[in-house]
Amino acid sequence: MTDALTVFTLDRMPEITTGDDLPAMIVEFGRGHLHTGDILAVTSKIVSKAEGRVMEADDREDAITAETVRVVATRMPTVEGGLITRIVENRLGLVMAAAGVDASNTAEGTVLLLPVDPDASARGIRTALRDALGIDIGVLITDTSGRAWRGGQTDIAIGAAGVRVLDDLRGQQDAHGRTILVTAPAAGDELAGAADLVKGKSSQRPVAVLRGLAHLVQDADGSARDLLRPQSEDLFHTGSRESWDAGYAAGFAAAVAAASAAV
């Protein structure tokens, strides 16, 4: 554990475009600033741009549909000119608004899709830093997301390499000697949120360094997928309105069947 956490950004980076060697760029920007045990938080936008995940789309809705594997909830605009809100599960297993498709900080008429494999992107950056600088650090790929029960948005970890993203405390003893049965801090998401406080959304500082949590850096690459809740444990598999509609339809069908059988 640590008594102090330091969070800071690397210098401003130029606009990232398709084909840029992002790991090599991070090596150069991190030279002299990174140490073994640090954790690097990289905004998914620059990963998507470097990996060519820029899509021409006059209508973002088409891109959202293409990235969706399951619709959780849909809400129509409440004001004239407003946008449809769609909470969906995307190809990465993430449940979020608009499937993570982003129309901000990208050229007019284009949208950004999330990286195809954020874990692999994180591994590439980690390997490049190890090979070039001789340091062993953890890497997170982060994206902004809302949360059930809570207002606003925060950054979460969607890709990871060398970071224990779920700090499972179950089986340990608390300060009063009781066995911890449930607590497993989502360290990856907590780190991503802390990093976003210094990165901001328009500062052109998309890479942050978190220092002081070396105990969360591990030899194994691991995966941010460890933070995904299994469907069998998901109490919010569909939206409240969608669940009510499904229940009503099932009940109506059962009533019709019962009435038909009684005739």
Secondary structure, 3 states (H helix, E strand, C coil): CCCCCEEEECCCCCCCCCCCCHHHHHHHHHCCCCCCCCEEEEEHHHHHHHCCCEEECCCHHHHHHHHEEEEEEEECCCCCCCCCEEEEEECCCCEEEHHHCECCCCCCCEEECCCCCHHHHHHHHHHHHHHHHCCCCEEEEEEEEEECCEEEEEEEEEEEECECCCCCCCCCECCCCCECCCCCCCHHHHHHHHHHHHHCCCCCCCEEEEECCHHHECCCCCCHHHHCCCHHHCCCCCCHHHHHHHHHHHHHHHHHHHHHHHC
